């Protein structure tokens, strides 16, 4: 997939089938839309293209009006969004900076400058609640009316439902906020995942619970920065880590701001996903994970972040979380009662 920041680039497609949106989470509703987009692009002999925005428009207006509550909790990072768009078969994604100029652009100017001259749209697919332009004055009817004059077709996709529930980014955020990772996975069509480069921290975890003062074999963590200040999920989770070997590694992770630690540390003020693998690959050594890109699946929430009274209490808390994560994985891999009865019947046969 080709990725462009803005559309003034020589490698951008001269014509495309286009959809527009924030695509936070790239959930099952988004996936259905992208499948239709790819089909229409192939039918027309043009590339499929997603136009998305960074920051999220509501992030921008939250900053302008100094009202952080206006900003939506972020499901995924830009990296994860682009990864999922590529997985869905999108051929080109344009990330448009949402700034004062774009916020003030009239709907007609957006059609003329962005859709027509910038992206060469031949087909435009939008959701049933799509609005665009300054004051959100543009709507589907306006876009549809502009199509014939500019030689692009317009289509609208209605809401996508799973078991009667409308699939939306808001529904995914609600599930993550409630710690219902199974519901989030049903809406996303996959486990909730965060990926990124492993970065350095204070290396405090390796000293906590170490077998000796200089062993460094305590609760070593893999630290990923979550670029947005307001993640949709937070707390302590049982996880699977991909990217450090042939098989995923079970672990326990903290997503949040680490309230028990010094806010002035090297990652102070940042949201981090800190993951301790329950088994550490021996061939990595203590420093071998830094700089690697890993993918962490958050499978089960254990509890919210806690503020511990000192490092001893923190060490005991992490140890309990590890034990609870091991119990979760043991339970998840244990056969159900039905499976046990089936196996017993087969054995008897």
N, C-alpha and C positions, 0 to 999 in steps of 0.2 A: 504494500500500500504506500502510495506517495503522500507525504505530509507537507503542508505549506502553512507558514504563518503569514496571513494575508494572501491576496491573489495577484500581486504584481511580480510574478516569477515566470521565467521563460519556459520552465518545464510543466506548467499547469495545462491541463487538458483544454483544448479550444472549444469543446462542447461536452455537455454532461447531462446525466439524469441526476437531479439534485433533491436532497432532503435537508431540512433546516431544523436545528434544535440543540438543546444542551446535552442530551443523551447521558445524563448522570446515571451511572450504574449499568447502562446498556442492558436493560431488563428484557423480559420476554415480549413485551409490547414493542419495544424498539427493534428487537430481532425480527419480528414479523414484518415491520415496516421496511427494514433493510433488505429482507428477502424479496419483497415486492419491488423495491427500488432496483435491485440487481437484475431482476427479471425484465423490468421496463428498459433498463440501460442496454441489456443484451439485445432486446427487440429492436431498439433504435440504432444499435451499432455505436454507442457512445459509452464513456466511462461513468460508473456510478460514483457519486460524490456526496460527502457529508459536509455541510457548513455548520460549524459549532463555534462557541464563544468562550473566551477566557479573559478575564474572570466571568463567572456567571453574572448575567445582567442584574440579578437581585443582590449579588455581592457589591456590584458597582454602586447601586443606589443606596445600599446600606451605608457605604462609606461616605457618599455625598451628603446624606441626611444625618450622619452620625447616629444611626440607629442599627446597631449590630444585630438586633433581633430580626430585622428584615431579611438577613442573609439566610439562605437555606443550609441546613446541615449537608455536608458533602459526602456522597456515597463513595466515590472513587477519585483517585488522582487522575491527572491528565494522562499520565503514562498508562494507567489501567484502562481508561476510556479508549485510547488509541489502540491498545492491544486487542480489546474486544471488538472494536470496529473492523480491524483487520481480520480477526477470526470470523467475522460475519461476511467476509468477502467484499467489503468496500474497497474500491480501487484508488480512491483519492479522498483525503480529508483536508479541509481548509479550516484552520483555527484563526478566527478573526478576533483581534483585541477589542473588547467592549470598553469603549472610552467615551469621553464627552462628545466627540464628533459623531460617533455612531449613535449615541443616545439621542442626539438632536436631529438626526437625519430623518427626513420625511419619508412616509411609505413609498411615494412615487420615486423619490431619489434612490431608495434602497432597491427598488425594482430595476431602475435604469442603470445605476452604477455598479451594483453588486451582482444581481442575478443575470443581467443581460451582458453588459460590457465586461464585468469582472470574471464571471464564471461560464458564460455561454450556455445558460440553461436551456435545454430542449424539453425537459419534463421536470415538474416541480411537485413533490409529494410532501404533504404536511399533515399534522395531526388535527383532530377535530376541534381543538381549542387554540389553534395557532393564531398569534397576533404579532405584528411587526411594525417597525417605524416609531418615530417620536410619539410619546403618549400612548403607545400600543394602538395607534389609530388604524393601522392596516389590518385587514382580516381576509378570510378565504374568498369572500365575494369580490373584493378588490383585486386580489391576485388572479382569480379566475377571469375577471373582466379584462385584465391586462394581457392575458396569455395570447389571444389571437393577434394582437398588434405586434407582439414581440416574438412570435413564432415559438411559443412553448406551451405544452399541455399542462394542465393543473389537475391534481387528484387529491382527495382527502381520505384519510384512513380513520375509521371510527375506533373507539376504545377497544382494547384487547382485554378479554376477561379469562380468568382461570377459576373454575368452580364458582362462578357468579361474582367473583371479586375483580374489580377493575384494576389492571396492572398499571402502576404508575410509579414514578420516582418517589412521590410522597408516600405511597404505600410501602415501598422498600424502606424509606427512612423510618417510618413508624415501626416496622418490624425490627429494624436494627436498634432503634432507641429502646424498644421493649426487651431486647436481648433474645428475641425469638429467631434464632439463626435458621431453623428449619423453614419457617415461613418466608424469610428473606431468600433462602435458596430456591423455594418454589417460585417466587416472583422473578428471580434472576435467571432461573433455569440452570443454575450451577451454584456451588458453594460461594459464599462471600469471600473475596480475595483481595489482598493488598500486596503489591510488589514494589521492588525498588532495590537500589544499591545498599549494601551493608556499610554503615558509617561508623566511625569511631565515637565512643562515649567516654565516660570516666573510668571504665573498666572496673567499676565497683563490684559488679555482680560476681566476678570470678573470685573475689576475696570473701564474699559472704558464703558461709557454710563450707569453706575450703578445708581439706583434710589436714593442712598445716599452714603455718604463717606465710610460707613462700610457695605453696603448691599451685595456686591459681586455678584449682579445679573445682571451684564452687559453682555458682549459678551463672555461668558465662552466657551472655545474651547477644543476639543478632539484632542490631538497631536499624530500623528503617524510618526515615522521616516521612510523615504524612503532611503534604505540602499545605493543606488547608487548616486553618485554626479551629474549625468546627466540624469534626468528623461525625458522621451519622451514628457510628457505633463507638462505645467506649467500655472499658472494664477489663476483666481478666478472662481469658478464653483458652480452651483446649484447641490446638491448632495442628495442622500438617504443614511442614516446610518442604518446598520443592526447590531444587536447584543446587543442592549440595551433594548429590550422589545419584545413583540409579533409582533409588526408591525414596519416597517421601518420608520425612522424619517426624515422629510425633513430638509435640512440644506444648508449652504453656506460654501465653503471651499477655503482655499488658499494653493496651492501646489507650493513650491519654497523656497526661502531663506529669505523672509521677509525683504525687503530693507529698510523699515521704522524703524526697531528696531536695538538695539545695537548688533553688531556682536559678542560681548563678553559675551552674555547671556548664560544660561545653555545649550542651543542647538545651540550655535553659530557655523557657518560653516557647519551645517547639513541641508540637504533638509528635510523639514517637510510638512506633510499634516495636516493643522490646520482646524478643522471643528467646526462651530458653529451650533448647532441644533436650528431650529426656534421654536421648542417646547421642553422643557427639562423635562424628566420624573421626577416627584416629588419624587418618591420613591428612586431615586439614591442619592439625596442630592448633595452638592457641590463637594464631594470627591469620590463618588461611582463608577465613571467610570474608575479610574486609575487601570491599570493592566488587564482590560478586553480586549479580542480580538474582534475588530469590523471590519466590512467590509463596505467600503465607495464606492458607485457607483457615478462616475463623469458623470452626465447626460448632462449638458449644460454649455458651457463656457460663462461667463459674460464679462470678459476682462483680459488683461495681468496684471501681478503684477505692482503696482504703488508705487512710493516713495512719501510719504506724508510729508508735512512740519509741523511736530509737532503732538502731540497726539490728539489735538482737530480736526485737519484735518483728522487724521486716524479714529477717532471715527465717524465723519460724513461720511467718505468713507465706513466704515463697515455698518453703518445704511442704506446707499443707496444700498449696495450689498444685504443686507437682504430684502429690499423692492423689488429689482429686482428679487431675488430668489423666493419670495412669488408670484410675478406676473407670473413668469415662471410656477410654480406649478399650479397656478389658471388656466393658459392658457392650460397647458398640460392635466388637468382634465376636462376642459370645453368640451362639445360635439361640434363636427364639424357642419358646416352648413348642410351637408348631414344628419348627425345623428339627428339634430334638425328637419329637414323636415320629416324624417321617424317617429320620435316620435309624431310630430303634426298629421301626417296621421293616426297613430295608435290611438291617442286620439280621432280623429274624428270618426274613425270606432267604 
